[in-house]
Amino acid sequence: MHRCLCRPCRSSNPPPPRRHPPPPPHFPQGWRTPTPIQKAAVPHLLGGKDVVGLAQTGSGKTGAFAIPVLETLLRAPQPLFCLVLSPTRELAIQIAEQFEALGSGIGLRCVALVGGVDMLAQAVALGRKPHVVVGTPGRVVDHLSNTKGFSLGRLRHLVLDEADRLLNLDFEAEIDQILRVIPRDRHTQLFSATMTSKVQKLQRACLRDPVRVEVAAHNHQTADGLRQQYLFVPARHKDVYLAFLLSEMAGSTAMLFVRTCDGARRLALALRNLGIGAVPIHGQMGQPKRLAALNKFKAGEREVLVATDVASRGLDVPSVDLVVNVDVPANPKDYVHRVGRTARAGRSGRAITLVTQYDVETFQRIEELIQCKLEAYPADEAAVMLLLDRVGEANRLATLVMKEKDAASKVRAGKRGRGSGGDDDDAAGRLGLGGDARRGKRR
């Protein structure tokens, strides 16, 4: 019997009662075999238990909480049934897309509430009474305060995804506000790749007698199919070694992680000047531009995504072959999430970390955290240094473009507000630079 969430279907085809509901026979993504975290968590969630789920990144945590939510929603359909909180806009949008795909055959309505997008359009979507709301805590609180008719008073499921990151980004106040307005009689799920003292405190505050599900050998285990290497480089020649590494890995899709927004802008421009199709994504870009950059990378229009840690959590881009830590993460736990952008869902991948003379201590802490000694990546110094002049010129031109763009942004600041980082292509065009690279072609 066809089962659907729309009212005509619910009235004409009421679902028959059953003791042990079987899992749905087919999902739009083509899932056939549950991952270990799904095997461990789904039975407890279908049984009505609160769950704390710990598993390595890329292990299928989204499916572990989405499948039980949809199953219980089918038993007792209602608007505003589930709220999912995510630390980043991109992850929230991705989770909403996965809910929509999984629920496409049953008429599921889902809305994403994230910053950088018009609140009025989101309010209209909330007025259609979605079954699932996925959002960042700040924007959810904004709508609770300002959107007439939006209430979570009948919420049945609360999901906190990447809970450690939610708390590290100082969302405690917003989460407390949300917890005060949702029912105590609810099911709560808390998922993360790492467990911290703050997460344990949150667990005690909002979960009732939870079942802890942990499928990694330790809290910070990386994927089995991930080959992890390091390359020791002099700090002044880091970009030269990176260019050599990317030339060695030509044909691979790569995510490069840097520490700062300006670093992401400069490196993306420099790579374009070297003929490598690169696009940046960072926190100073407006949300439409961040999504556009991500979509170009996912669609294969750009082969390299240069990112800050805004892209280190949860994003599922199946085609990523290589992750490069251009800057060693200051927090060793961020390494686990960065390298988790590749070797996802049983696939293979490679992660290479560029280690300068100033990063040795931090790098050793990473090895201690993941309980793994990384192998050295072989690089011939003479071959690397052949690229020195080209990389130096590419960096000089990138700096010139950034200065031109920033000067233009200051002139427009009063009219357009925030203007960092999204229009470097335009500036490069005005200076006559980077044309081939913007089309994603290598020389």
Phi, psi and omega in degrees: 000132179292135179240134186214157181269350182286153187298316179302318181292323181293324182283325184271333181232069179296136182293134180292145177293145178206150185279314185238089184296127178286156176293152177305140187285342184205138176243149182301328181286355181083018178296136178235325184240128180290148176281166181305319180293325178291318177300321185281323189268322188301315179301320179294320181291319177294336177276002175088013181270149166287145186226137166252115184250123178241122179203155179299153181296144182082015185262003178095029181296325180299315177297327182297326178263334183287319183298311178295325178299314181294322180296314180289330176296322178296327180289323184219077184296139174198154175291158177049052184279323187222141173240127176246124178256133184230149182284336184232155181297314184297319179293321178299316180295320179295318179297317178300319179297321180290322174300315181297320180293315180294326183261012185296331182276355183238010176077029181295137172250128184222143179227143176255128179248103181225157176289167180079002180235148183304124181293330182296316178298321177293322178296322177297318179296323177293329178294342177275007175057067178293155176282325184233133175244126177241130183197171170275148187303319182298315181289326176298317178295321177304315182288325176298327182276329193240344184264114183295132177089352180271116181218145177252025184293342180247016183301139180251332182228134173238129178238128175250105182264145185050055189298325180296322179289323176305317183279326178294334178272013175062045175267012185304316183297317180293319179296320177299319178299318180293317180298331181287337186253357179258156184296147173288329180275084184212170172258134183236135178235134180234119183236144178196161173272340181225150178249130179235172179296326178294321178294321177298321177295317178296320178303316180294330185280328191231000178246146180251116177044057187285153170269128178265123181244120183225120184251352177275154179295329173211172190299335190236036180286139175264171187294148181295326183273012184263124173266120186249128182223165174227157177227115181277123187226150171290138185303321185289343181245020184301316182294329179293315178296323178296316179299319177298315181299315180293327177291325177294328183260025182306135182099347178269148171270136190224146169248127180249126181254129177235171188274326189237160178295315179296326177297321178294317179299310184297316183293320179298317179295318180297319179295321176299320178295339176269004178088015180255126182287098183238148177222139181266157170216126183201172189289344180270358175275144173296156185301317179301322180288325176296316179294321179297317178297315181296319181293324176299318180292315180297324182280354180085008178286336174232140184266347182228132174247119178261119193225152163272186183290359173299337181253012186273350187248121164074341185298131183248099176243097189303335188273004182287118180267331190219136170242130177240122171275092179294318172249128178296129182296138180295325177262115183304331180294332178294335177300318181302318183285323178299308184289345176287359176284348175237171182056046181266148174052044175087356179280170177262163180189175181225142176231130181234132181248126176275118185247119176266178180296342181267355187251002190300315183295316178296319179297320178296326177293325177296313179300321178294320182295313184273357178056048183207134174269121182282147178274153180281140175271126183284130177217129180277115185301321181296319178293322179297314186292346174297338182268000189303310184293318181298317181292321177300317178293320178299319178293322179297315179294323178297318178296322179297316179297316180297319179296318180295317180295315182294323177296317178294325180294322179296323179294323183268001189304319181292333183269321189248354180071223186299125185226016186282136157083351186262345190241029180296329176300317180296317179297318178298321179296319180295330179270357179074031184244153165073020184299312181296320183293325180294338176272003174077026182251141173273145174282000000 
